[in-house]
Amino acid sequence: MQVEITCRHGSISDSERDYFTEKSGKLLTYFERVTAVQVTVDYEGDRVNVEMLVDAEHKHNFVASDVGESTIPVFDSVLHKMEQQVKKYKAKLQDHRRDISERELVQDESTESEPS
């Protein structure tokens, strides 16, 4: 998995960069098809905007962002949002309790109501 970290209108320390890379790697525990993560940190005056894009196989990008005062707490918030999106998507893919679609239900009722 590739992790790309970019920063606009400022810079982040190496320890923050390592922290982002390490924490972003946790997304693989929730969904193993994650291929790339892009983290963008944008400093706007005294505010920090963190955006995360996650590419997964056979799926459009997942996107999460947040704004706050400090870089690490805002990143943690964005990571939590991303974890929720990835978990929800994986659960949707692995839904073993799939309900019968309305079309199948109508077809079953119509075949039962027809006399033999």
LINKAPE-V309274 format. One record per helix or strand of 3 or more residues. SS is the DSSP state (2 for helix, 1 for strand). FROM is the first residue (numbers start at 0). TO is the last residue. Records with the same first field share a line. If there is no record, write none. Layout:
SS = FROM-TO, FROM-TO
This chain:
1 = 1-7, 33-43, 46-55, 58-67
2 = 13-23, 26-29, 70-92, 101-112
